[in-house]
Amino acid sequence: MVKLENICKTFNAGTVNAKVALDHLNLELKEGDFVTVIGGNGAGKSTMLNALAGAFPVDAGSITIDGINVTGMPDYKRAKVLGRVFQDPMMGTNPHMMIEENLALAARRGQPRGLKWGISNDEREEYYQALKGLNLGLEERMKTKVGLLSGGQRQALTLLMATLKRPKVLLLDEHTAALDPKTAEKVLFMSDKVVSENNLTTLMVTHNMRDAIAHGNRLIMMDAGKVVVDISGEDKKKLTVPDLLELFSKASGNTEANDKMLL
């Protein structure tokens, strides 16, 4: 479903501030893979997701989604096949529009727009049922402006919007990092449920090793813009946090694990 071949990306190339973010990165995901991504700061995790989403052009290499080469395709054209939830709960929704209006925008992602009523009664019922599945009571607040919701509610809504049309690939970029532990747990539970029910091919970046172990069927660790550890199946189920810390130390050549990786 996803194939990244020899992806290279350097920021501020040719200057004293040059930073190699992705260094001949190679990664393949099968349909339905739920891959958690961990690594220290500057390992290239979010840069990889941004490259896949088309947020910026890569310097070299190719990106293929479901057999289609999207390397030179702008982000708005990839919107048909990609869903994304950001770290900041404020980024995935429009605060000045109602819940149902935000969902209507998500439902029309990648489609031509015309002059007609924004939301039909059938669509409103569809949104009602989808919101009901979140178990947050948002289905009774469809006329509420999104700016009045809590961070956790907005992130849950963003997750629903990102998966409303069953994208080929779902990108979760530390989407619970800005939430309190209890709310983060709820959003992660919803993420598992949505991914499982729709068999979505998913990449989830996280700094939390326990979450990386507990979720998904595969775990990759990045360092210096490359994948240095790739574990799946029964091997992943047996992993512990000390195991991961040891793997990180060996793969990166760093005997001191990044503090953030212990959170």
NUVOLO-208647 format. One line per field, with one value per residue: residue number from 1; x, y, z of N, C-alpha, C in turn. Coordinates in steps of 0.2 Angstrom, whole numbers. Example, Ala and Ser with C-alpha at 12.3 -4.5 7.8 and 13.67 -1.06 7.14 Angstrom:
<atoms>
resi: c(1,2)
n_u: c(66,64)
n_v: c(-28,-11)
n_w: c(39,35)
ca_u: c(62,68)
ca_v: c(-22,-5)
ca_w: c(39,36)
c_u: c(66,64)
c_v: c(-16,0)
c_w: c(39,39)
</atoms>
This chain:
<atoms>
resi: c(1,2,3,4,5,6,7,8,9,10,11,12,13,14,15,16,17,18,19,20,21,22,23,24,25,26,27,28,29,30,31,32,33,34,35,36,37,38,39,40,41,42,43,44,45,46,47,48,49,50,51,52,53,54,55,56,57,58,59,60,61,62,63,64,65,66,67,68,69,70,71,72,73,74,75,76,77,78,79,80,81,82,83,84,85,86,87,88,89,90,91,92,93,94,95,96,97,98,99,100,101,102,103,104,105,106,107,108,109,110,111,112,113,114,115,116,117,118,119,120,121,122,123,124,125,126,127,128,129,130,131,132,133,134,135,136,137,138,139,140,141,142,143,144,145,146,147,148,149,150,151,152,153,154,155,156,157,158,159,160,161,162,163,164,165,166,167,168,169,170,171,172,173,174,175,176,177,178,179,180,181,182,183,184,185,186,187,188,189,190,191,192,193,194,195,196,197,198,199,200,201,202,203,204,205,206,207,208,209,210,211,212,213,214,215,216,217,218,219,220,221,222,223,224,225,226,227,228,229,230,231,232,233,234,235,236,237,238,239,240,241,242,243,244,245,246,247,248,249,250,251,252,253,254,255,256,257,258,259,260,261,262,263)
n_u: c(4,10,25,41,55,72,72,77,80,85,86,88,99,116,120,127,118,113,103,101,87,80,88,91,80,70,55,41,24,11,-6,-17,-8,-3,7,18,28,44,57,72,72,73,75,68,55,42,46,46,32,27,33,27,14,15,18,30,42,52,70,76,72,57,40,26,9,-3,1,2,13,17,26,29,17,6,1,-14,-19,-16,-25,-36,-33,-27,-27,-26,-20,-15,-3,-6,-22,-29,-27,-34,-47,-60,-63,-73,-83,-98,-100,-106,-103,-89,-88,-94,-86,-75,-81,-81,-68,-56,-65,-74,-82,-98,-113,-124,-135,-126,-127,-136,-151,-149,-135,-133,-139,-130,-119,-123,-124,-111,-104,-110,-104,-92,-95,-96,-106,-107,-115,-127,-124,-122,-124,-116,-102,-85,-75,-79,-77,-68,-50,-48,-60,-60,-49,-54,-64,-57,-50,-61,-65,-54,-55,-67,-70,-64,-48,-34,-22,-18,-12,-5,1,9,-3,-9,-1,-3,-13,-21,-17,-28,-38,-30,-29,-42,-43,-34,-39,-51,-44,-38,-50,-56,-46,-46,-59,-60,-50,-38,-23,-10,1,8,16,24,30,30,34,27,15,18,21,10,0,-5,2,15,31,42,58,67,82,93,87,84,77,80,77,65,51,39,23,23,35,34,24,30,38,46,47,61,67,66,73,86,87,87,98,108,106,107,119,121,123,115,99,86,78,65,60,57,45)
n_v: c(-6,6,13,18,24,25,39,55,70,86,100,117,116,117,127,133,129,117,102,85,77,65,51,42,34,19,11,-1,-3,-15,-18,-13,-14,-8,3,8,22,26,35,45,63,73,62,60,56,64,71,61,58,70,71,60,64,75,87,94,95,81,78,67,51,40,40,29,26,14,8,19,32,45,55,68,74,87,91,93,86,73,72,64,51,51,52,63,66,78,84,95,98,109,110,102,105,117,131,140,135,124,108,99,105,105,91,89,96,87,76,79,80,81,81,89,105,113,123,121,115,114,103,88,80,67,66,72,63,53,59,60,47,43,51,47,35,39,40,52,61,70,70,75,88,94,107,115,126,122,127,128,116,104,101,87,83,89,83,70,72,77,65,57,64,63,50,48,45,33,33,28,28,32,44,47,59,60,61,62,68,81,80,77,63,54,58,56,42,38,44,36,23,25,27,14,7,13,11,-3,-7,-2,-7,0,6,12,24,28,40,41,46,39,24,14,15,13,0,-6,-4,-7,-18,-18,-12,2,9,24,33,46,49,36,20,10,-1,-14,-22,-35,-44,-59,-56,-42,-42,-48,-38,-27,-11,-9,-18,-11,1,-5,-9,3,9,1,1,15,18,25,26,32,33,43,55,58,47,39,42)
n_w: c(0,4,-1,1,-6,-5,0,2,12,15,25,23,14,9,17,33,42,38,38,39,36,32,26,13,15,17,16,17,17,20,15,27,38,54,59,72,76,82,90,94,97,82,74,62,61,60,49,39,39,34,22,16,16,7,11,9,-4,-8,-9,-16,-22,-21,-19,-17,-17,-15,-27,-36,-41,-31,-29,-35,-33,-27,-10,-9,-19,-15,-5,-7,-5,8,25,40,56,67,79,86,93,88,75,65,63,59,69,68,62,62,70,61,49,48,46,34,26,27,21,8,4,-9,-19,-33,-30,-30,-32,-21,-8,7,16,16,22,23,23,35,44,43,48,61,66,64,73,85,87,93,106,114,115,106,95,98,98,85,79,86,87,83,90,103,109,119,119,118,113,101,95,94,85,74,71,67,55,47,44,38,25,23,20,10,17,34,44,59,69,82,89,102,110,115,124,140,151,153,143,132,132,129,116,109,111,103,91,88,87,75,65,65,62,49,43,40,33,42,50,65,74,89,105,116,123,128,122,109,109,114,104,87,74,70,73,71,72,72,67,64,52,46,45,59,67,65,69,70,72,82,89,91,101,112,116,128,137,142,133,121,124,125,112,105,110,105,91,88,93,104,121,131,133,125,135,133,127,137,143)
ca_u: c(0,14,32,46,62,78,69,81,77,89,83,94,105,121,121,129,112,110,101,99,81,79,94,90,75,66,50,36,18,6,-13,-20,-3,-4,14,20,35,47,64,73,71,77,76,65,48,37,48,44,25,26,35,22,8,16,19,35,45,58,76,77,68,51,34,21,3,-7,3,3,19,14,32,28,10,5,-3,-21,-21,-15,-30,-41,-31,-23,-31,-20,-22,-9,-1,-10,-29,-33,-25,-37,-54,-61,-66,-78,-89,-101,-97,-108,-100,-83,-89,-96,-79,-71,-84,-80,-61,-54,-71,-76,-87,-103,-118,-130,-135,-120,-128,-142,-154,-146,-129,-134,-140,-124,-114,-126,-122,-104,-102,-113,-99,-87,-97,-94,-111,-106,-120,-132,-121,-120,-124,-111,-96,-80,-70,-81,-75,-62,-45,-49,-66,-58,-45,-58,-68,-52,-49,-67,-65,-48,-56,-74,-71,-59,-42,-29,-17,-20,-6,-6,7,9,-10,-11,4,-5,-19,-20,-17,-35,-41,-26,-31,-48,-42,-30,-44,-55,-40,-38,-57,-57,-41,-48,-65,-60,-43,-34,-15,-9,7,7,22,23,36,28,36,22,9,21,21,3,-4,-2,5,22,34,49,62,71,87,97,83,83,74,85,73,58,48,32,20,24,41,32,20,34,43,45,51,68,70,66,79,92,88,88,105,112,105,110,126,120,122,110,92,83,73,58,58,55,38)
ca_v: c(0,12,11,24,21,30,46,60,77,90,106,122,113,121,132,131,126,111,97,79,74,59,49,36,30,14,8,-3,-5,-19,-15,-15,-13,-2,4,13,24,29,37,51,70,74,55,60,53,68,73,55,59,76,69,55,68,80,94,97,90,77,79,62,45,40,38,26,24,9,7,26,36,52,59,75,76,91,88,94,80,67,72,59,45,52,55,64,69,82,84,100,97,115,111,98,107,125,132,145,132,120,101,96,109,102,84,90,98,81,71,82,81,79,81,96,109,116,128,117,115,111,97,86,77,60,67,74,57,49,62,59,40,43,55,43,30,41,40,58,65,76,69,80,95,95,114,118,128,117,131,128,110,103,98,80,82,91,78,64,74,77,58,55,68,60,43,47,42,28,34,23,28,36,47,50,62,61,65,62,71,87,79,74,55,51,59,53,35,38,45,30,18,27,26,7,5,16,7,-10,-8,0,-10,6,6,17,26,32,42,42,46,35,17,9,15,10,-8,-9,-3,-9,-25,-18,-6,4,14,28,36,49,48,30,15,6,-7,-15,-28,-36,-50,-61,-53,-36,-43,-49,-32,-23,-5,-11,-21,-6,5,-8,-9,10,10,-3,4,22,19,30,22,35,34,50,56,58,40,35,45)
ca_w: c(0,4,-3,1,-9,-5,1,5,13,19,26,23,11,6,22,39,46,34,43,35,40,29,23,9,19,14,20,14,22,17,16,34,43,58,61,77,74,88,89,97,93,76,70,55,61,58,42,35,38,30,15,13,15,2,14,6,-9,-6,-13,-20,-20,-24,-14,-20,-13,-19,-34,-39,-39,-29,-27,-37,-33,-22,-5,-10,-24,-11,0,-9,-2,14,31,44,63,69,86,89,92,85,67,61,62,58,75,67,59,66,69,55,43,48,44,27,22,26,17,1,2,-15,-24,-35,-27,-34,-29,-19,-1,10,20,15,28,23,26,43,48,42,53,68,67,65,80,90,88,97,113,118,115,100,90,100,97,79,78,90,84,85,94,109,111,122,115,117,108,94,92,92,79,68,69,63,49,43,42,36,18,22,16,8,22,39,47,66,70,89,90,109,114,118,128,147,150,153,137,127,132,125,109,107,110,97,85,87,84,68,61,65,59,42,40,37,33,47,53,71,77,96,109,121,121,130,117,103,110,115,98,80,73,68,76,68,76,67,70,59,45,43,50,61,70,62,73,69,74,89,92,94,106,117,118,134,137,143,127,116,126,123,105,103,111,100,84,87,95,110,127,135,129,125,141,130,125,144,145)
c_u: c(4,22,36,52,67,76,75,78,82,87,89,100,110,123,124,124,109,109,98,93,80,85,93,85,71,61,44,30,13,-1,-15,-14,-4,3,15,27,38,54,65,71,76,78,73,58,43,39,45,36,23,28,30,15,9,17,25,38,51,64,77,73,61,46,28,15,-1,-6,4,9,16,20,31,21,9,0,-11,-23,-20,-21,-35,-39,-27,-28,-25,-23,-15,-9,-6,-18,-33,-32,-30,-45,-54,-65,-72,-84,-92,-98,-99,-105,-93,-83,-90,-90,-75,-74,-83,-73,-60,-59,-72,-82,-92,-108,-124,-130,-129,-121,-135,-145,-151,-139,-129,-135,-134,-119,-116,-123,-115,-101,-105,-108,-93,-88,-95,-100,-111,-112,-126,-130,-119,-120,-119,-104,-90,-75,-73,-80,-69,-56,-46,-55,-64,-54,-49,-62,-63,-51,-55,-67,-60,-50,-64,-75,-66,-53,-38,-24,-19,-13,-8,0,7,2,-12,-6,2,-11,-17,-20,-23,-38,-37,-27,-37,-47,-38,-35,-49,-50,-39,-44,-58,-53,-44,-54,-65,-53,-39,-26,-13,-1,6,14,20,30,36,29,31,16,12,21,14,-2,-1,0,12,25,41,52,67,76,91,94,83,79,79,83,67,56,41,29,22,30,39,28,24,38,41,49,58,71,71,72,85,93,90,96,110,112,108,117,126,118,117,104,89,78,66,55,56,48,33)
c_v: c(6,9,18,21,27,37,50,67,80,97,111,120,118,127,129,127,120,105,91,76,67,57,42,31,26,11,5,-5,-9,-16,-18,-15,-7,-2,9,15,28,31,44,58,71,67,55,57,58,70,67,56,65,74,64,59,74,87,98,92,87,79,74,56,45,37,35,24,20,9,14,30,43,57,66,78,81,88,88,88,73,66,66,52,45,55,57,68,72,82,89,99,103,115,107,100,115,127,137,142,126,113,98,99,106,95,85,92,91,76,73,83,78,79,89,99,112,120,123,117,111,104,94,82,70,61,68,68,53,52,60,52,39,46,50,37,32,41,46,63,71,75,73,87,97,102,118,120,124,121,131,121,109,101,91,78,84,86,72,66,74,69,55,58,65,53,42,44,36,29,28,22,33,38,50,52,64,64,65,66,77,86,76,66,52,52,56,45,34,39,39,24,19,26,19,5,7,12,0,-11,-7,-3,-5,5,12,18,30,34,44,43,42,27,12,9,12,2,-10,-8,-5,-16,-25,-11,-5,9,17,32,39,48,42,25,10,-1,-8,-22,-29,-43,-52,-58,-46,-37,-45,-44,-29,-16,-6,-14,-15,-1,2,-8,-2,11,7,0,11,23,23,26,25,36,41,50,55,51,36,37,40)
c_w: c(0,3,-3,-1,-9,-4,5,6,17,19,26,20,8,11,28,44,43,39,38,39,38,25,20,13,15,18,16,19,18,19,23,39,47,62,66,75,80,86,93,93,87,72,63,55,58,50,37,34,33,23,12,12,9,4,11,1,-6,-11,-18,-18,-23,-19,-18,-15,-17,-26,-38,-37,-38,-28,-29,-36,-26,-16,-6,-15,-20,-6,-1,-5,5,19,36,51,65,77,90,88,88,77,63,59,61,64,74,64,63,65,63,49,42,45,36,23,21,21,9,-1,-4,-21,-27,-31,-31,-29,-27,-11,2,13,19,21,28,26,33,47,48,48,60,70,68,72,86,92,92,105,117,118,110,95,92,100,90,76,82,86,87,90,101,112,115,117,113,112,101,91,90,85,73,66,65,56,44,41,39,29,17,18,15,14,27,43,54,68,78,91,97,113,118,123,135,146,149,146,131,126,128,118,106,106,104,90,83,84,77,64,60,61,51,39,37,38,37,49,59,74,84,99,115,120,123,125,111,103,110,108,91,80,71,72,73,72,71,71,64,52,42,48,52,65,67,65,72,72,81,93,95,100,113,120,125,133,137,136,122,118,124,115,102,104,106,93,83,89,101,116,132,131,130,131,138,129,131,146,144)
</atoms>
